Amino acid sequence: MNAEKKTLIILMADDDADDRMLAEEALIESRVLNELHFAEDGVQLMEYLRGDGVYADREKYPLPGLILLDLNMPKMDGREALAELKKDPVLKRIPVVILTTSKAEEDMLRGYDLGAASYITKPVTFDVLVELMRTLGKYWVEFVELP
């Protein structure tokens, strides 16, 4: 076990304000050392990742080590955003975990085909969400070597 704690910067793309708030609360409750940023749709996600416009300040908006991606968002949905970011030579290295309400097998298969690292159906209860955030945090901070 590595005694040195690493901070994982997570960028969550989800158009649902309640889901964003619950994810943030679950991350705090899970006590995993992480920094969480948000995008409300695929367009905003890509602007953040590319450092466009208001996201130009990398001190304030650092590149994430992990992206939590909802599939069903306005403007540009998660599928389109995933396809676009996986075409970028730098951004394609950032692991993407699809976190969505969709249980459709075609969404899951397409997500993996587009390069998602994992596909998780959003938990129904807050307690399960806390456990999910704890597990995700532990996995991506303590076990995975990220570039």
C-alpha positions as CSV (number, residue, x, y, z in Angstrom):
1,M,0.0,0.0,0.0
2,N,1.2,3.4,-0.9
3,A,1.2,5.6,2.3
4,E,1.4,8.7,0.1
5,K,-2.1,10.0,-0.7
6,K,-2.7,11.1,-4.3
7,T,-5.5,13.4,-5.3
8,L,-7.5,12.3,-8.2
9,I,-9.1,15.1,-10.3
10,I,-12.5,13.9,-11.4
11,L,-14.6,15.6,-14.1
12,M,-18.2,14.7,-14.0
13,A,-20.4,15.4,-17.1
14,D,-24.1,15.2,-16.1
15,D,-26.9,17.5,-17.0
16,D,-28.9,16.6,-13.9
17,A,-28.1,19.1,-11.0
18,D,-29.5,16.7,-8.4
19,D,-27.2,13.9,-9.7
20,R,-24.2,16.2,-9.6
21,M,-25.0,17.3,-6.1
22,L,-25.5,13.7,-4.9
23,A,-22.2,12.6,-6.5
24,E,-20.4,15.5,-4.8
25,E,-22.0,14.6,-1.4
26,A,-21.2,10.9,-1.9
27,L,-17.6,11.7,-2.7
28,I,-17.3,13.8,0.5
29,E,-19.1,11.1,2.5
30,S,-16.8,8.3,1.0
31,R,-13.8,10.2,2.4
32,V,-11.7,9.6,-0.7
33,L,-9.2,12.3,-1.5
34,N,-10.5,13.7,-4.7
35,E,-11.2,17.0,-6.5
36,L,-14.4,17.2,-8.4
37,H,-15.3,19.4,-11.3
38,F,-18.5,19.5,-13.4
39,A,-19.7,19.9,-16.9
40,E,-23.4,20.1,-17.7
41,D,-23.4,18.7,-21.2
42,G,-21.0,17.2,-23.8
43,V,-20.2,20.6,-25.3
44,Q,-19.1,22.0,-21.9
45,L,-17.2,18.8,-21.3
46,M,-15.2,19.2,-24.5
47,E,-14.6,23.0,-23.8
48,Y,-13.3,22.1,-20.3
49,L,-11.0,19.3,-21.6
50,R,-9.6,21.5,-24.4
51,G,-9.2,24.5,-22.1
52,D,-11.4,26.7,-24.2
53,G,-12.9,30.0,-23.1
54,V,-13.7,30.1,-19.4
55,Y,-11.8,26.9,-18.9
56,A,-8.4,28.3,-20.1
57,D,-7.0,28.5,-16.6
58,R,-5.5,25.1,-15.9
59,E,-4.9,26.0,-12.3
60,K,-8.6,26.4,-11.8
61,Y,-9.7,23.8,-14.3
62,P,-7.0,21.1,-14.4
63,L,-7.1,18.1,-16.7
64,P,-8.9,15.3,-14.9
65,G,-7.4,11.9,-14.2
66,L,-10.9,10.4,-14.5
67,I,-14.1,11.4,-16.3
68,L,-17.6,10.3,-15.1
69,L,-19.8,10.5,-18.1
70,D,-23.6,10.5,-18.3
71,L,-24.9,9.3,-21.7
72,N,-28.1,11.3,-21.9
73,M,-27.3,15.0,-22.0
74,P,-28.5,17.9,-24.2
75,K,-26.4,19.7,-26.9
76,M,-23.9,16.8,-27.2
77,D,-24.7,13.5,-25.5
78,G,-22.2,11.3,-23.8
79,R,-21.8,9.0,-26.7
80,E,-20.9,11.9,-29.0
81,A,-18.5,13.4,-26.4
82,L,-16.8,10.1,-25.8
83,A,-16.3,9.5,-29.5
84,E,-14.8,13.0,-29.9
85,L,-12.5,12.9,-26.9
86,K,-11.2,9.5,-27.8
87,K,-10.1,10.9,-31.2
88,D,-7.8,13.4,-29.4
89,P,-4.2,12.2,-28.9
90,V,-3.9,13.7,-25.4
91,L,-7.5,13.4,-24.1
92,K,-7.9,9.8,-25.3
93,R,-5.6,8.7,-22.4
94,I,-8.1,9.9,-19.7
95,P,-10.1,7.0,-18.5
96,V,-13.9,7.4,-18.9
97,V,-16.4,5.7,-16.6
98,I,-19.9,5.9,-18.0
99,L,-22.2,6.5,-15.1
100,T,-25.8,6.5,-16.5
101,T,-29.3,5.4,-15.9
102,S,-29.3,3.5,-19.2
103,K,-29.4,-0.2,-18.8
104,A,-29.6,-0.8,-22.6
105,E,-27.1,-3.4,-23.7
106,E,-26.5,-1.4,-27.0
107,D,-25.5,1.6,-24.9
108,M,-23.1,-0.5,-22.9
109,L,-21.6,-2.2,-26.0
110,R,-21.2,1.2,-27.8
111,G,-19.6,2.8,-24.7
112,Y,-17.0,0.1,-24.6
113,D,-16.5,0.2,-28.4
114,L,-15.9,3.9,-28.1
115,G,-13.2,3.4,-25.4
116,A,-14.9,3.7,-22.1
117,A,-13.0,2.1,-19.2
118,S,-16.1,1.0,-17.3
119,Y,-19.9,1.2,-17.6
120,I,-21.9,1.6,-14.4
121,T,-25.6,2.0,-13.9
122,K,-26.4,4.9,-11.5
123,P,-27.2,3.6,-8.1
124,V,-30.8,4.0,-6.8
125,T,-29.9,4.9,-3.2
126,F,-27.5,7.4,-1.7
127,D,-25.8,4.8,0.4
128,V,-25.0,2.7,-2.7
129,L,-23.7,5.9,-4.4
130,V,-21.4,6.6,-1.5
131,E,-20.0,3.0,-1.7
132,L,-19.6,3.4,-5.4
133,M,-17.6,6.6,-5.0
134,R,-15.5,5.1,-2.3
135,T,-14.8,2.1,-4.5
136,L,-14.1,4.2,-7.6
137,G,-11.9,6.5,-5.7
138,K,-9.9,3.6,-4.1
139,Y,-9.5,1.9,-7.4
140,W,-8.4,4.9,-9.5
141,V,-6.3,6.5,-6.7
142,E,-4.7,3.5,-5.0
143,F,-4.5,0.8,-7.7
144,V,-4.4,2.2,-11.1
145,E,-1.3,3.8,-12.6
146,L,-2.4,6.9,-14.6
147,P,-0.1,8.8,-17.1
